[in-house]
Amino acid sequence: MDKLCPREYTEAAERSVLSSSAALSANSKGRLRDEEKCPLRTDFQRDRDRIIHCNAFARLKRKTQVFLNPTGDHYRTRLTHTLEVSQIARTVSRALRLNEDLTEAIALGHDLGHTPFGHAGEQILDEISKNGFRHYEQSLRVVDHIEKDGRGLNLTLEVRDGILKHTDSVADTREGYVVRLADVIAYINHDIEDAIRAGVIRNEDLPPEAVEVLGKTKSERITTLVSSLIESGAENLAYSPEVLKAKNLLSEFMFKNVYRNPVCKSEESKAKTMIEMIYRYFSERPEKLPEDYLKLADRFDTDTAVCDYIAGMTDGYCTNLFMNIFVPKGWERV
Protein backbone atom coordinates (compact mmCIF):
# COMPACT_ATOMS: atom_id res chain seq x y z
CA MET A 1 0.00 0.00 0.00
CA ASP A 2 1.34 3.41 -0.96
CA LYS A 3 2.26 5.70 1.91
CA LEU A 4 -0.21 8.54 2.48
CA CYS A 5 1.01 12.10 1.97
CA PRO A 6 0.50 14.66 4.82
CA ARG A 7 -2.63 16.08 3.16
CA GLU A 8 -4.22 12.65 2.96
CA TYR A 9 -3.44 11.99 6.63
CA THR A 10 -5.20 15.25 7.54
CA GLU A 11 -8.18 14.41 5.35
CA ALA A 12 -8.43 11.00 7.02
CA ALA A 13 -8.23 12.63 10.45
CA GLU A 14 -11.07 14.99 9.51
CA ARG A 15 -13.29 12.06 8.50
CA SER A 16 -12.53 10.37 11.81
CA VAL A 17 -12.81 13.31 14.19
CA LEU A 18 -15.06 16.03 12.77
CA SER A 19 -18.80 16.31 13.27
CA SER A 20 -21.30 15.25 10.62
CA SER A 21 -22.12 18.97 10.35
CA ALA A 22 -18.55 19.85 9.35
CA ALA A 23 -17.36 20.54 5.81
CA LEU A 24 -14.66 18.01 4.96
CA SER A 25 -11.80 19.36 2.91
CA ALA A 26 -11.68 16.18 0.82
CA ASN A 27 -15.31 16.83 -0.17
CA SER A 28 -14.77 20.44 -1.24
CA LYS A 29 -16.83 21.54 -4.24
CA GLY A 30 -13.57 22.66 -5.80
CA ARG A 31 -12.18 25.88 -7.22
CA LEU A 32 -13.14 28.17 -10.08
CA ARG A 33 -10.15 26.72 -11.93
CA ASP A 34 -8.96 23.17 -11.35
CA GLU A 35 -5.55 22.76 -9.71
CA GLU A 36 -3.34 19.87 -8.74
CA LYS A 37 -3.73 19.01 -5.06
CA CYS A 38 -1.02 20.09 -2.63
CA PRO A 39 0.71 17.06 -1.04
CA LEU A 40 1.16 18.89 2.29
CA ARG A 41 -1.98 20.95 2.88
CA THR A 42 -5.71 20.41 2.49
CA ASP A 43 -7.58 22.72 0.14
CA PHE A 44 -8.85 24.84 3.04
CA GLN A 45 -5.40 25.11 4.60
CA ARG A 46 -4.08 26.21 1.23
CA ASP A 47 -6.78 28.90 0.99
CA ARG A 48 -5.90 30.21 4.44
CA ASP A 49 -2.24 30.52 3.43
CA ARG A 50 -3.09 32.28 0.18
CA ILE A 51 -5.15 34.85 2.05
CA ILE A 52 -2.47 35.51 4.68
CA HIS A 53 0.16 36.10 1.99
CA CYS A 54 -1.93 38.33 -0.29
CA ASN A 55 -1.47 42.10 -0.60
CA ALA A 56 -4.97 43.00 0.55
CA PHE A 57 -4.42 41.19 3.86
CA ALA A 58 -1.23 43.17 4.55
CA ARG A 59 -3.06 46.45 3.93
CA LEU A 60 -5.64 45.72 6.63
CA LYS A 61 -3.17 46.94 9.26
CA ARG A 62 -3.55 50.50 7.92
CA LYS A 63 -7.34 50.56 7.66
CA THR A 64 -9.75 52.08 10.17
CA GLN A 65 -12.04 49.93 12.29
CA VAL A 66 -14.17 52.55 14.12
CA PHE A 67 -11.97 55.48 15.14
CA LEU A 68 -10.43 57.36 12.21
CA ASN A 69 -6.68 57.95 12.47
CA PRO A 70 -6.42 57.28 16.23
CA THR A 71 -3.21 58.51 17.85
CA GLY A 72 -2.90 55.64 20.33
CA ASP A 73 -1.21 52.36 19.49
CA HIS A 74 -3.87 50.10 21.00
CA TYR A 75 -6.95 51.01 18.97
CA ARG A 76 -8.18 48.25 16.68
CA THR A 77 -7.49 48.30 12.98
CA ARG A 78 -9.16 46.19 10.33
CA LEU A 79 -6.31 43.67 10.73
CA THR A 80 -6.58 43.28 14.50
CA HIS A 81 -10.36 42.95 14.12
CA THR A 82 -9.82 40.19 11.54
CA LEU A 83 -7.48 38.31 13.87
CA GLU A 84 -9.93 38.56 16.75
CA VAL A 85 -12.76 37.25 14.56
CA SER A 86 -10.53 34.36 13.52
CA GLN A 87 -9.67 33.48 17.12
CA ILE A 88 -13.31 33.51 18.28
CA ALA A 89 -14.54 31.59 15.24
CA ARG A 90 -11.84 28.96 15.60
CA THR A 91 -12.74 28.45 19.27
CA VAL A 92 -16.38 27.83 18.37
CA SER A 93 -15.52 25.54 15.48
CA ARG A 94 -13.04 23.51 17.49
CA ALA A 95 -15.52 22.98 20.32
CA LEU A 96 -18.24 21.88 17.88
CA ARG A 97 -15.84 19.68 15.87
CA LEU A 98 -16.35 21.76 12.73
CA ASN A 99 -13.57 22.33 10.21
CA GLU A 100 -11.25 24.80 11.89
CA ASP A 101 -9.16 25.34 8.74
CA LEU A 102 -12.20 26.35 6.70
CA THR A 103 -13.39 28.61 9.51
CA GLU A 104 -10.01 30.30 9.74
CA ALA A 105 -9.73 30.87 5.99
CA ILE A 106 -13.16 32.52 5.84
CA ALA A 107 -12.45 34.66 8.90
CA LEU A 108 -9.10 35.89 7.59
CA GLY A 109 -10.62 36.79 4.22
CA HIS A 110 -13.94 38.26 5.28
CA ASP A 111 -12.90 41.94 5.32
CA LEU A 112 -10.34 42.05 2.49
CA GLY A 113 -12.62 44.33 0.49
CA HIS A 114 -13.19 46.94 3.18
CA THR A 115 -12.57 50.54 2.17
CA PRO A 116 -10.31 53.07 3.86
CA PHE A 117 -11.96 54.91 6.77
CA GLY A 118 -14.19 52.01 7.75
CA HIS A 119 -17.91 52.06 7.09
CA ALA A 120 -17.76 55.76 6.19
CA GLY A 121 -15.81 54.81 3.08
CA GLU A 122 -18.22 51.99 2.30
CA GLN A 123 -21.23 54.28 2.69
CA ILE A 124 -19.96 56.99 0.34
CA LEU A 125 -18.88 54.52 -2.35
CA ASP A 126 -22.29 52.86 -2.17
CA GLU A 127 -23.93 56.26 -2.63
CA ILE A 128 -21.88 57.48 -5.59
CA SER A 129 -20.97 54.31 -7.48
CA LYS A 130 -23.21 53.43 -10.41
CA ASN A 131 -23.13 49.80 -9.32
CA GLY A 132 -23.40 50.38 -5.57
CA PHE A 133 -20.79 49.07 -3.15
CA ARG A 134 -20.85 46.46 -0.40
CA HIS A 135 -17.66 45.41 1.32
CA TYR A 136 -18.52 41.71 1.46
CA GLU A 137 -19.03 41.63 -2.32
CA GLN A 138 -15.78 43.54 -2.72
CA SER A 139 -13.97 41.00 -0.55
CA LEU A 140 -15.01 38.34 -3.04
CA ARG A 141 -13.83 40.52 -5.93
CA VAL A 142 -10.45 40.85 -4.24
CA VAL A 143 -9.90 37.11 -4.05
CA ASP A 144 -11.46 36.39 -7.46
CA HIS A 145 -10.27 39.20 -9.71
CA ILE A 146 -7.81 41.63 -8.10
CA GLU A 147 -5.09 39.71 -6.28
CA LYS A 148 -2.10 38.24 -8.14
CA ASP A 149 -2.20 40.76 -10.99
CA GLY A 150 -5.84 40.07 -11.73
CA ARG A 151 -5.63 36.29 -11.68
CA GLY A 152 -7.16 36.05 -8.20
CA LEU A 153 -6.41 33.53 -5.47
CA ASN A 154 -8.62 30.80 -6.94
CA LEU A 155 -10.09 29.85 -3.57
CA THR A 156 -12.46 26.97 -2.91
CA LEU A 157 -16.17 27.56 -3.33
CA GLU A 158 -16.73 27.03 0.42
CA VAL A 159 -14.33 29.83 1.40
CA ARG A 160 -15.70 32.14 -1.28
CA ASP A 161 -19.25 31.48 -0.07
CA GLY A 162 -18.33 32.21 3.55
CA ILE A 163 -16.62 35.48 2.62
CA LEU A 164 -19.58 36.66 0.56
CA LYS A 165 -22.21 35.75 3.15
CA HIS A 166 -20.53 36.88 6.36
CA THR A 167 -22.75 39.94 6.80
CA ASP A 168 -26.41 39.39 5.96
CA SER A 169 -26.89 35.95 4.41
CA VAL A 170 -26.68 32.39 5.70
CA ALA A 171 -23.58 30.60 4.41
CA ASP A 172 -23.77 27.17 2.84
CA THR A 173 -21.51 25.74 5.57
CA ARG A 174 -21.75 25.80 9.34
CA GLU A 175 -18.19 27.16 9.36
CA GLY A 176 -19.28 30.18 7.33
CA TYR A 177 -22.13 30.88 9.73
CA VAL A 178 -19.75 30.62 12.69
CA VAL A 179 -17.63 33.41 11.15
CA ARG A 180 -20.70 35.62 10.73
CA LEU A 181 -21.54 35.22 14.43
CA ALA A 182 -17.92 35.64 15.51
CA ASP A 183 -17.67 38.87 13.52
CA VAL A 184 -20.40 40.47 15.65
CA ILE A 185 -19.02 39.11 18.91
CA ALA A 186 -15.60 40.52 18.09
CA TYR A 187 -16.54 43.99 16.92
CA ILE A 188 -19.06 44.78 19.64
CA ASN A 189 -16.65 43.81 22.40
CA HIS A 190 -13.46 45.33 21.03
CA ASP A 191 -15.38 48.48 20.06
CA ILE A 192 -16.52 48.81 23.67
CA GLU A 193 -12.90 48.64 24.77
CA ASP A 194 -11.80 51.21 22.17
CA ALA A 195 -14.68 53.55 23.01
CA ILE A 196 -13.77 53.42 26.71
CA ARG A 197 -10.12 54.11 25.84
CA ALA A 198 -11.23 57.08 23.73
CA GLY A 199 -13.36 58.50 26.57
CA VAL A 200 -16.57 58.20 24.54
CA ILE A 201 -18.22 55.90 27.10
CA ARG A 202 -17.38 54.52 30.52
CA ASN A 203 -17.63 50.89 31.57
CA GLU A 204 -20.33 51.83 34.07
CA ASP A 205 -22.44 53.26 31.22
CA LEU A 206 -23.07 49.81 29.75
CA PRO A 207 -26.69 48.64 30.22
CA PRO A 208 -26.87 46.86 33.60
CA GLU A 209 -29.24 44.17 32.30
CA ALA A 210 -26.69 43.19 29.64
CA VAL A 211 -23.75 43.32 32.04
CA GLU A 212 -25.56 41.09 34.54
CA VAL A 213 -26.00 38.36 31.92
CA LEU A 214 -22.86 38.74 29.78
CA GLY A 215 -20.30 39.93 32.32
CA LYS A 216 -18.42 43.07 33.31
CA THR A 217 -15.27 42.56 31.24
CA LYS A 218 -14.54 41.91 27.57
CA SER A 219 -13.26 38.44 28.41
CA GLU A 220 -16.37 37.55 30.42
CA ARG A 221 -18.72 38.81 27.69
CA ILE A 222 -16.95 36.92 24.90
CA THR A 223 -16.86 33.75 27.01
CA THR A 224 -20.60 33.99 27.73
CA LEU A 225 -21.52 34.57 24.09
CA VAL A 226 -19.23 31.85 22.76
CA SER A 227 -20.36 29.34 25.42
CA SER A 228 -24.01 29.98 24.57
CA LEU A 229 -23.39 29.24 20.89
CA ILE A 230 -21.44 26.08 21.67
CA GLU A 231 -24.14 24.82 24.01
CA SER A 232 -26.73 25.17 21.22
CA GLY A 233 -24.85 22.72 18.98
CA ALA A 234 -23.49 22.91 15.44
CA GLU A 235 -26.85 22.54 13.71
CA ASN A 236 -28.60 25.20 15.77
CA LEU A 237 -25.81 27.76 16.38
CA ALA A 238 -28.01 30.17 18.32
CA TYR A 239 -27.85 32.05 21.61
CA SER A 240 -30.10 31.20 24.50
CA PRO A 241 -33.04 33.65 24.79
CA GLU A 242 -31.47 35.33 27.84
CA VAL A 243 -28.07 35.78 26.17
CA LEU A 244 -29.63 36.95 22.90
CA LYS A 245 -31.66 39.62 24.72
CA ALA A 246 -28.55 40.84 26.54
CA LYS A 247 -26.49 40.89 23.32
CA ASN A 248 -29.20 42.91 21.55
CA LEU A 249 -29.29 45.41 24.41
CA LEU A 250 -25.54 45.83 24.14
CA SER A 251 -25.75 46.28 20.36
CA GLU A 252 -28.46 48.92 20.70
CA PHE A 253 -26.36 50.74 23.27
CA MET A 254 -23.31 50.73 20.99
CA PHE A 255 -25.21 52.03 17.97
CA LYS A 256 -26.77 54.82 20.00
CA ASN A 257 -23.71 55.85 22.01
CA VAL A 258 -20.70 54.93 19.85
CA TYR A 259 -21.41 54.17 16.19
CA ARG A 260 -23.68 57.24 15.82
CA ASN A 261 -21.84 59.35 18.38
CA PRO A 262 -20.86 62.79 16.97
CA VAL A 263 -17.39 62.46 18.52
CA CYS A 264 -16.73 59.19 16.68
CA LYS A 265 -18.24 60.51 13.46
CA SER A 266 -16.70 63.99 13.62
CA GLU A 267 -14.10 63.29 10.92
CA GLU A 268 -16.26 61.03 8.74
CA SER A 269 -17.58 63.85 6.55
CA LYS A 270 -14.01 64.80 5.66
CA ALA A 271 -13.16 61.20 4.81
CA LYS A 272 -16.27 60.90 2.64
CA THR A 273 -15.44 64.14 0.84
CA MET A 274 -11.92 62.91 0.08
CA ILE A 275 -13.17 59.60 -1.28
CA GLU A 276 -15.88 61.22 -3.37
CA MET A 277 -13.45 63.70 -4.92
CA ILE A 278 -10.95 60.92 -5.71
CA TYR A 279 -13.77 58.86 -7.21
CA ARG A 280 -14.90 61.76 -9.45
CA TYR A 281 -11.32 62.50 -10.48
CA PHE A 282 -10.56 58.99 -11.74
CA SER A 283 -14.03 58.43 -13.16
CA GLU A 284 -13.47 61.46 -15.38
CA ARG A 285 -9.82 60.56 -16.09
CA PRO A 286 -9.66 56.74 -16.13
CA GLU A 287 -6.41 56.88 -18.08
CA LYS A 288 -4.73 58.08 -14.86
CA LEU A 289 -5.55 54.86 -13.02
CA PRO A 290 -2.58 52.61 -12.19
CA GLU A 291 -1.92 49.99 -14.85
CA ASP A 292 -3.45 47.10 -12.89
CA TYR A 293 -6.71 49.00 -12.54
CA LEU A 294 -6.72 50.05 -16.18
CA LYS A 295 -6.74 46.33 -16.97
CA LEU A 296 -9.69 45.87 -14.62
CA ALA A 297 -11.50 48.71 -16.37
CA ASP A 298 -11.04 46.89 -19.66
CA ARG A 299 -12.30 43.61 -18.17
CA PHE A 300 -15.25 45.11 -16.34
CA ASP A 301 -16.00 48.84 -16.51
CA THR A 302 -14.51 52.14 -15.34
CA ASP A 303 -16.79 52.53 -12.32
CA THR A 304 -15.89 49.08 -11.02
CA ALA A 305 -12.17 49.66 -11.53
CA VAL A 306 -12.26 53.03 -9.75
CA CYS A 307 -14.08 51.43 -6.79
CA ASP A 308 -11.55 48.59 -6.81
CA TYR A 309 -8.72 51.13 -6.62
CA ILE A 310 -10.28 53.18 -3.82
CA ALA A 311 -11.42 50.17 -1.78
CA GLY A 312 -7.89 48.80 -1.82
CA MET A 313 -6.38 51.97 -0.37
CA THR A 314 -5.25 52.30 3.22
CA ASP A 315 -6.31 55.39 5.16
CA GLY A 316 -2.88 56.97 4.77
CA TYR A 317 -2.56 56.21 1.06
CA CYS A 318 -6.00 57.72 0.42
CA THR A 319 -5.11 60.89 2.32
CA ASN A 320 -1.74 61.27 0.58
CA LEU A 321 -3.29 60.70 -2.84
CA PHE A 322 -5.91 63.35 -2.12
CA MET A 323 -3.19 65.79 -1.08
CA ASN A 324 -1.18 65.09 -4.23
CA ILE A 325 -4.16 65.57 -6.53
CA PHE A 326 -6.05 68.44 -4.94
CA VAL A 327 -3.77 70.40 -2.59
CA PRO A 328 -1.42 72.86 -4.34
CA LYS A 329 2.26 72.43 -3.63
CA GLY A 330 4.56 75.27 -2.68
CA TRP A 331 6.60 76.71 -5.59
CA GLU A 332 10.23 75.77 -5.70
CA ARG A 333 12.86 77.35 -7.92
CA VAL A 334 14.13 74.88 -10.50
N, C-alpha and C positions, 0 to 999 in steps of 0.2 A: 504493500500500500504506500502510495506517495505521501511524503511528509507534508503536513498542512503548513501554509505560509501564515505569518502573524495575523493578517486580515481574516483568514478563514478560522483561526482559533477564536478571534474576537466575535465573529459572526456565530460560531457554535456556542460560545458563552452567552450571547444574547438570547439565543433560542432556549437555552437551559434556564436562564435566570430571570429574564424580563417577564413582565406581566402580559397577559393576553391582550391588554389594551395598548401595549407599546408598539411603536413602529420599528420593525426590524430592518436593519441596514441592508441585509441580504435581499429583502423584499422591496427595496426602493423602486418607485415607478420610473426611475432613470433620470437622465439629463436631457436638456434640449438637443444636445449633440452627443452621440455615443462616444465613449472613451474606454480605453483599456483600463481594467481595474488596477488599483494600486496594490502591490503585494503586502504592504505594511499597514495601511490604514483602511478602515471602512469608508464607504462613500460619505457618510455624515461627518466623520473625522476629517476627511479631506476637505469638505466644504468649510468646516470651522477654520482650518488652517488657511484656506484661500481668503477668507474674510479677514482674518487677523493680519495677513500680509498685504492687503490691498491698500491703495492710496487713500480711499475715502475713510477707512477705519482710522488711519493715522491722523487725519484732519479733525476727527471728533474732539481731540484734546483742546482745540482752539475754537470750539463752538459753544455758544451760550446754552445753559439749561433754563434758568429762570431769570437770574440777575445779570443784566447786561454789563459787560466789562467790569466785573467786581475787582476791587483792589486787593482783597485778601487771597491767600493761597489755598484756603480750605473750602471755598465755594465749589459746588459741583459744576462740572462741564458735561457736555454730551457724552464724552468718553467715560467719565467716572459713573455717570448714570447707567450707561450700557453695561459696565462691569458689575454694578450692583444688581441690575436686572438679571444678568447671567448667574450670579451667585445665588440669588433667591430662587430662580427657576430651576437651577440644578438641584438645589436642596429638595424642592418639591418632587421633581422627577425621580431623584434617587430613592426617596422614601416610598414612592408609589411604584417603584420598579419600572418606570418608563425609560425611554432611551435618552440617557443624559447627553450623549454626543449630539443628537439631533436638537435637543433643547438648547444646548449651548450655542450651536451654529445659528439657530434662529435668533436667539437673544443678542448675540454679537453683531448680527446683521440688521436688526430691526430698525435702527435709526440712521443708517448710512445715507439716506436721502434728505436728512434734515437740513434746513437752510441755516445761514448765519443768523444770529440774533433770535434764536429760538422760534417760538410760535408767532412772534411778530413778523418774522420774515416769511413764514408759511402763509400767514393771513394776507399779507400784501401781494404776494405772488398769486395767490388764489383769486384775489380781486382783479388784478390787472392782466393776467395771462388769458389769452383767447381760449386755451384749453383747460383752464383751472389748474389748481396745484394742490396735491395732498402728499404729505411727506412719506406715507407708507407706499404709495404708488411710485414715488421717486426712488425710494430705497430699492424697489424691484428693478427700476430702470438702471440704477447704478450697477447692480450685479449682472444684469442681462446685456446692457448696451454701452456702458460708459467705461468701466474698468478694463484694463489691459488693452489700451488703445482702441477701444470700441468693440473688442471681441467678447467682453464680458467674462464672468467667472465660471459660467456653465455649471451652475449649482444644480443639485437634485430638485425634483419637483416638490418634495416635502419641505425643504428649507425655503424655497421660493414662496410656497403657499403660506408658510408661517410668517414670513416677513411681510407679505402683502396684507395678511388678515390680523395683524397684531393690535389693531386699534378698534375697529367696529364691526368685525365679522367673525364668525366661528371657523377656526382653522379645520382642515381635514384630519389633522392628527391631534391626539391629546397633548402631545409635546408643544404644538403650536398654541394651544389654548392656555397651557401653563405659562408660556411667555407673556401672553396678553394679560393674565392676572398678575404675574410678577412685575410687569411694567408699572401697573398702578400702585402696587404695594411699595415699590422702590421710590417712585417719584413723590408720592404723598409724604412719605416719612423722611426722605432726605431734603425735601423742600421745607418741611417744618424746621428741620435743623438749620438750614441756610437762612430761613426767615428770622429765626431767633438770633442767629449770629449777626444778621443785618439790622437788628433792632426793630423789625417791622411788627413782630408779635413777641409775646413772652410765653414761656411754657405754661404758666398759670392761666393764660387766656384760652387754652384749648378747652373744648366743651367737656364739662365734668362727666356727662353720661358716657361719652366715648372713652375718656381716660379710664373710667372705672372698669370698663370691659376690656379694652385693648392694652392698657398699661400706661405708665407715666413716662417711660423712656422710649427712644427709637427701637432699641433692642427688644424691649418687652412687646411693643406694638407689632413689630415684624414677626416675632415668635408666635404671638397669638393668631395673627392672620394666616401665617403659613401652617400652623398646627390645625386650624379649622379646615383649611383646604385638604390637608392630608387625611384628616379624620373622615372626610366625606367620600374618599375613594376616587380612583382614577376615572371611573365612568361618570361620576357625578360632578366632581370638581366645583364645589359650591361652598360658601360660608354658611355657618349656622345662622338662623334668623337673628339671634342676639348680636353676633359678630358683624353680620351684614348691616344691621341698623347702626351700630357704632361706627363702622367704616364710612357709611353714607353721611353720618353727622360730621365726621372729620373732613370728608371731601367738601361738603357744603361750607364748612368753616374756612377751608383753604381757598376756595373760589371767592368767597366774600371778602376775606381779610388779606389774602396774599396775591392770588392770580389777577384779581381786579383792583388791587390796591394802587392808588395813584403814585405812591413812592416807587413801587416795583415797576410801574408802567411809565414813569416819568420820561425815560429816554426812548421809549418805543416809537414815538412819532418821528423822531429824528432817524432812527434805524429804518423805518418804513419809507421815509422820504429818500434816503440814500439808495435803497434797493429799487424804488420806483424810477428814480432818475437814471440809474445804471441800466435798468431794463429798457427804458425808452431809448437811451443812447445806442445800445447794441441792436435793438429792434430796427432802428432807423439806419444803422450802419453795420449790418451783419458781416461785412467784409473785414471789420476790425476784431472779430472774434478770434481767439487763439485757434491754431490749425485743427486741433482735435475737435473743437466744437463747430468749426466750419464743415468738417466731415459729417458731424451729426445733423447739421442743418440740411445737408444734401440728402442724407438718409431719411430724415423725418420732415421737419420744417423749421423755419427760423425761430418761431416762438418757443418750440420745444427745446431747441439748442440753447437759446438765451437763458431759459429757466434752468437747464442742465448746468450751465456755466455758473449762474448765480447761486444755485442750491449747493454747489460743490465748494463755494468759498467759505473760508473761516471768517470770523468776525473781523480780525485784523486785516486780512487781505481785502475784504469788502471795503473797509474804511480807507485803506491806502489807495485802492483803485479809484474810489470816489474823489479823494484828494487830488490824485494825478489827473483825472479827467476834468473836474469842475472847479478846482481852487487854483487861482492864478499863482504862478511862481514868481519870486522876486527876480528882477532883472540883474543879470551878471554880465560884466564886460567880457567879450570874447577875446 
